[in-house]
Amino acid sequence: MTAQAKAKWLRFLVLILGGGTIYKLANLKDAFYVPMQEYMGLSHTEIGTLLSANAIIATALFVVGGMLADRFDTRKLIPLGLIGTGGLGLYLATFPGFNMLLIVFSLFAICADCIYWPALLKAIRNLGDDNEQGRMFGFLEGGRGVVDTLVAFSALGVFVVMGSGEAGLKSAILFYSLIDILAGVLTWFLLRGGKTQAAVQQSSGLAGLFEAVRVPGIWLVSFNVFMVYIVYCGLTYFIPYLKDMYELPVALVGAYGIINQYFLKVLGGPAGGYMADKRLKSSSRYLKWAFLALLPLMAVIMLLPKGNGFIYAGMAATLSFALIVFTMRGVFWAPMSEVGIAPHITGSAFGIGCLIGYAPGMFAYVIYGSILDHFPGQQGYDYVFALMSILAVIGFMVSSLLYRAVQQRAPLPCAEALPQT
């Protein structure tokens, strides 16, 4: 391996470190959903409201973030987002009131989704040439999953060592915050001199945005991402479901949440890319059949007997469902490369796609959480899971339309996978 190649992969590893840590605080519920309820005094609806506030700001600013990534050096934007997120986490560890929590979660969106994420996508794309894009983004997703899992389990370890109570939750939040700040500092120094900014003609922000808007296929790709993401949001509720219906211990609930939200990313991203590229030869075709595969698994989840004696069956069924969703997340941006996005408008194109694709974060958690609060117990979970099944059917129809559109466009460029948050 040449010195230039080694330098490229070192920068890539640094980018993975940040990508695997920056969302831990905004998604604290992944490993600490139940402790957030117990020690921060939050209901299902309130947690959903915080997540929705974060998503509303993020969605509103994705396009702005895309234009920023097209205009400014990504080496500056990436550390700024990481250090800003870590600083907010230090305040979050004081357990402020609900109104202040709304502000903190909104600011998380500015740092992570507006400043950081589009810049990361552009930096990754610029590290490799066109025939490396699938590998770069596939390794990004798998690498983020590894970092996600290691950091989250470390935070869970801090939580347990500190007593698995209020002090433990505060310590875990501080741990996440310091990791973000450290990743930001490392990124600033280790990306120096790297080719993180595109070596192509830079368009002005609005011109690049208007050019991206005129690419018709981007809209169908975005709505396809929308359907995958709204089902993905429902995975969060497997966590309290196992606690309430199968009497899963709190510490094990945290471990399950980490596996459900992070470790499966390690397996799902590469597996989805392999199935789409090597087996079905089309990401949109894979997504179509993956939506259908979710339906029998959800039926199993809903029909399994409940109680502590069936705890491992419940975990296996929910994790199998989640794994398929993560294979879909691994490739749901893949058709973007098939619809003709030029390198100089990459940031703007992703901004538009994220604006639509990640929109369910604005309302899905509130809807799911409100259902559980209004219909406690098994009835509420049945309603949530039935809704997820209906959405999977709609997703099948959207993916079918996308696959038809991709087939009608010839010749097809490289259709390898691009990433997600």
Secondary structure, 3 states (H helix, E strand, C coil): CCHHHHHHHHHHHHHHHHHCCCCCCCCCHHHHHHHHHHHCCCCHHHHHHHHHHHHHHHHHHHHHHHHHHHHCCHHHHHHHHHHHHHHHHHHHCCCCCHHHHHHHHHHHHHHHHHHHHHHHHHHHHHHCCHHHHHHHHHHHHHHHHHHHHHHHHHHHHHHHHCCCCHHHHHHHHHHHHHHHHHHHHHHHHHCCCCCCCCCCCCCCHHHHHHHHHCCCHHHHHHHHHHHHHHHHHHHHHHHHHHHHHHCCCHHHHHHHHHHHHHHHHHHHHHHHHHHHHHHCCCHHHHHHHHHHHHHHHHHHHHHCCCCHHHHHHHHHHHHHHHHHHHHHHHHCCHHHHHCCCCHHHHHHHHHHHHHHHCHHHHCHHHHHHHHHHHCCCHHHHHHHHHHHHHHHHHHHHHHHHHHHHHHHCCCCCCCCCCCCC
